[in-house]
Amino acid sequence: MEPWIGEEEKRAMMEYLNSGGWLTEFRKTREFERMIASYVGSKYASVVSNGTVSLVIALMALSIGKGDEVIVPDYTMIASANAVVLAGAKPVLVDIDRSNLCLDLDLVEEAITPKTKAIMLVTINGRYPEMKKFVKFAHDHDLFLVEDAAQSLGSRFKGKHLGTFGDVGSFSFSAPKVITTGQGGALVTDNEEIYQKILKIKDFGRAKSGVDYHETMGYNFKFTDLQAVIGIEQMKKLDWRVKRKKEMYKLYKELLEDIEGIEFIDTNLADTSPWFIDILVEKGEKERDKLASFLDKKGIGTRPFYPAIHTQPPYSWVNGDFKNAEYVSERGLWLPSASFLSDDDIEYICQNIKDFFL
């Protein structure tokens, strides 16, 4: 998965540099934020230095910290759990539903304690559970719902954009994402109070930008106009990229779905824009790794799924049954997914995968 920066971004960057504009967060950042809010359908959007920081800020804005617990899926990029730790709270890992790679709601209910303050719902690769059930569940249990939608820009549930169902949603613009600003993240919310807290936390706790009176503890998590100039041009291409991602996934599936030994995760392309093209190698980790090595020798890069969080050293203290997280993490493989891949490229990749299995 490679970033795609075109001539439009290069021209815009040179025009901006030659204009004498501010390099730090200023007018271009505000323009980028308006584009994000409009695209996902939220009242407010604020961009920050990266996607992990956006999750930390979300938790801080909800006053979640020391002594609190946040439910996090065991299968996700480790940053989701790390953000909880950075905010001062404890991540409580819960297994996933294999059909969509998201939290299993029944297991979430079992994990709730008096210390639980929020559910972090990670919509991996643009896939989702029954979103309205999660919203109702969080409301009924007096819990915040934080959406880690880092991989879900361009994906919706019944017409409503992922990241906009909870109290606050988080997106990422790191290099491999469907649009990128190198690094960067965004928070979206419809709650003005939460939004105002976000603005203070990301800017040293300032009551107002440029005024050195600080109402609360805050940090320097700001964006830059340099990044925003790239982001604005990337946003102009987003609809095409979402369409292309769906076409790519459909072609991969058509070419590979009859191969014994490969499993595709159920994906509703009417709503979901897959960030990565992902498959499960049914025989397990060794077979997956053999496939990856075989493709590498053909000049085809791949990447294994994230390891289940509880298997990684920083979380070795976690105990529990995470059979679904372990199943997908040991079998999952991301195939080449850059938006600029041609159909011929995909056919070449798939033919080599067929050669491995047949």
N, C-alpha and C positions, 0 to 999 in steps of 0.2 A: 504494500500500500504506500504509494509515493505522493508527496504533495504536488500540486499542479499550479504553478504560478505562471501566468501568461504575459503576453505583451501589454495587455491592459493594465495589469498591476504595476509593471515596470514603468510605463508612461505616467501613471498616476503618482507613483512614488517620486519620480524625477520632477514632475510639476509641483508637487508639494514641497520638496526640498528647495526648489528654486523660488518658491513663493515667499520664503521667510517665515512660514507658519511655525507655531509652537511645536516642539517635538514631543512634549509630554501630553497628558490627557487634556484635550480641549475640544474645539468645535467639531473636528472630524470624528472624535470619539462619540460625541453626542449624536451625530448623524448615524453612525454605525449602530448605536443603541436603539435609535428610533426604527431603523430597518429591522433589527432583530425582534423588537416588540411587535411591530406590525406583522411580520412573517408568522410568528407563533401565536399571535392573538392575545398577548398579555398587555396589561395596562402599563407596566413598568419593566424596564430592563436596565441592568448595570453591568458593564464589562470590567473584568479584573485580570490580574496577571496570568492566571492559569486555571484549569478546571478543578484541580485539587483545592486551591485557595477558595474557589467559589463555593465548594461544599463546606469548607471551614467557616466561611463568612455566613452561609445559610444557617448553620447550627448556632453560631454566636448571635445572630440576629433573632433567633428564637429563644435566646437565653439558656441554651443547653451547654452544660459544662461539667465540672467536677461533681461526682456523685450520681450523675445521670447515666442512663443506658440508652443506646440507639440500636435498633435491630437492622442488621446489614446482611445481605446474601453472602453465603460462603463462596459462591462462584461469581466473581466480579474482578475487575482490575483492583489491585491491592490498595490503590489510592482511596477508594470508597471507605474502607475501614480505617486507613491512616488518618483521614480527615476527622473522623470521630475522635481519635486519640489526640490529634493536634488541638481540637476544641476543648480537650480536658475531660471528655466523657469516655465511656467504655463501650466498644462495639460488641454486640451480642450476635454471633454468627448463627444463621439459620439456613437450612437446606433449600434447594430450589425445586421448581416444577420442571421436569425434563422437557415438557412439551413446548415451553417458551423461554426457558433459562432464567426466569424471574422468580422472586420469592414465592414460596408455597404458603398461601394464606393460612391454612390450617396449622402449619407448624409455627407461623408467626404468633398465633393466638396462644400456643403452648409456651412460647418464650417470654411472654409479657410478665413483668414483675412490677412491684410498686415503684421501682426506679426507672422504668421505661418511660421515655419522654417523646420518642419519635420513631418512625419507620423510615428507613432509607430505601426507597424502591428504585432499583437500577433496571432500566429497560435496555438490556443487552442487545446490541446490534439492531436497535429499532423495534424489537419485539416487545410484546406487552401481555400482561395478564388481563383479567376482567377489571378494568380500571375503576369502574364505579363501585365495585365491591370493596376495593382497597380504600377508596375515599370514604365510603360509609363506615367501614371497619374502624378507620382512624378516628372518625368523628364520634362513633359510638363508644370508643375506649378513651376518648379525650387525649388523643395523641396527635402530634404534628406529623404531616406527611411531606417528606423531602424527596423530590424526584432527582435522581442522578440520571440525567438524560444526555450524558456526554456523547453517547453513540447514536442519538435519536433525532438529530436535526433533520427535518424533512419527513418524519414519521408521525402518524396520527392514530388515534383510536376513535372510530366512528366520527371522523371529521374534525375532532378536537386534537390539537397538537400535543404530543407527549411533552412533559415538562410543565404543563399548565393545569394539571389536575390537583396538585397538592398546594401546601401553603407557600412553597417556594420551589423553583426548579433550577437546575444547574446544567449548563452546556460547556463543551470544551472545543477549543480551536487549535489543538496541538497539531503537529505536522501531518499525521495520517488521517485526520478527520475529513469529512465530506467537504468542508471549507476550512481553511487554515489561516492563521495569522502568525505562524511559527510556534508561538505559545499563546495562551489566552483562554479566558473563560467568561461565561455570562450567567447572571442570575436574573430570573424572571419571576414576577409575582403580581397579583392583583391587589395586594394589601399595602396601602400607603404607609402604614406604620412600619411594617417590615422593610419596605423600600428605603425609608428614611434612615433606619438603623444600618442597613447595608451601606448607604452612602457615607455614614460616619465611620463605620468600622474600616472601610477600605482607604480612608483618607485621614489617618491618625486620630480619629475621634472628633474631627473638626465639626463645629456646629454649622459652618458654611465654608465653602471652598475659598481658599485665599485668606481666611481669617484665622489667626492663631489663638483661638479660644476653643478648648477641647472639652466637650460635654461628657465624653465617655472614653474608655480605653479603645484605642484604634491602632492601625498599622498602615504601612505603605503597601497596599495591594492594588495600586492603580494600574491602569492601562496606559497606552501611549497613542498619540495621533499617528505615529509612523505605522503602528500595527493596524489602526483603524482604516488608514488609506488602503491597505491591502484587503482588509475585511470588507470594505464597501464594494470593491470590485469583485471579490469572491461571492458576495451575496447576490450580485447581478447574474451570476452563473448558476445559482443554487437550483433553480427549477429544472434546468437542463441536466445537472448532475444527478438529481433525484430520479429523473426519468431514465437516465442512462444506467444508474445502479440497478434499477428494477429490470431493465432489459438484459443487463449482464447476468443477473441472478437467474432470470428465466432461461437464458441460453445455457448457462452452466447446468442447470437442473435438467433441461431437455436432453443434454448430451451425456449426462452421468447417472440419471435416476434409475436406469435399468442395470447398472453395474452392481453385481452382488458383492457386498462388503462395504458399501457406502450408504450412509443414511443422511438425508436432509432433514433439518429441523423445520417443522411446519411454519410457513411464512405466508401471510396474507399480503400479497404485493399491492393490493388496492390501498392499503394503509401504511405498510412498512417499506422503508427504503433501506435495504441492508447496507451497512457501512462496509463490512467485510463479506466476501463469499465464503461461507463456512460449511464444512461437512464433518460428519462423525465417521471414523474408521471403526467398523463394528468389532473387529478382532481385538482391539485394544491398543495400548501404548506402543508396544514393540512394533506392531504392524504399521501404525501411524508413522512412527519414526523412520521405518524402512521406506515408506512411501515418500516422505519428505526428503530423505537422502537420495532416492532414485530421481526425483524431480530436480533436485539441486544439481545433479550431474548433467541434466538436460538444460541447465541454465534457467530453471524455473524456481523462483524463491517462494517459500511458504513460511508459515509460523504456527507453532502449536498454540492451543487455547491456554488461557491463564491457568496456572495451578490453583487448585482449591486453596482458599486463604489459610485454612487451618493446617495445611501441610507445610507452610512456609515458616522459617525460623522465628520471625517476630511474633507469630501467633501460635507457637508450639504449646502454649498453656491451655489452649482451647480443647475441650473434650466434647464428644457428641457423635451422632450418626449423620453423616453427610454423603450418603450413597449416590445421590443424583449429581451433586457437585463433583464428586470423584469420578463418576462415570463419564461425564462430558469433558472434564479437564484432561482425562487420560486418553480420550479418543478424538477430541476436536482438532481440526486443522483449518487454518485460514489459507485460502488460495489467493493468487494474485487478483487484486481488486481495484487497482487504480482506474479512475474514470476515463483515462485516455486509452485504455486497452481497446484494441479493435476486435471485431468478431473473429477475424482470422487468428489473432493472438489466443483468444479463448478456445477456439477449436484445436489449436496446437497443444495447449495445456491439457485439454480434456483427452486428446488422443494419447498423450503420454500417460495420463492416469489410467486409461483403458489398458494400455500396454502393460502396466504394472499388475493389474488385477486379472487380465485374461491370459 
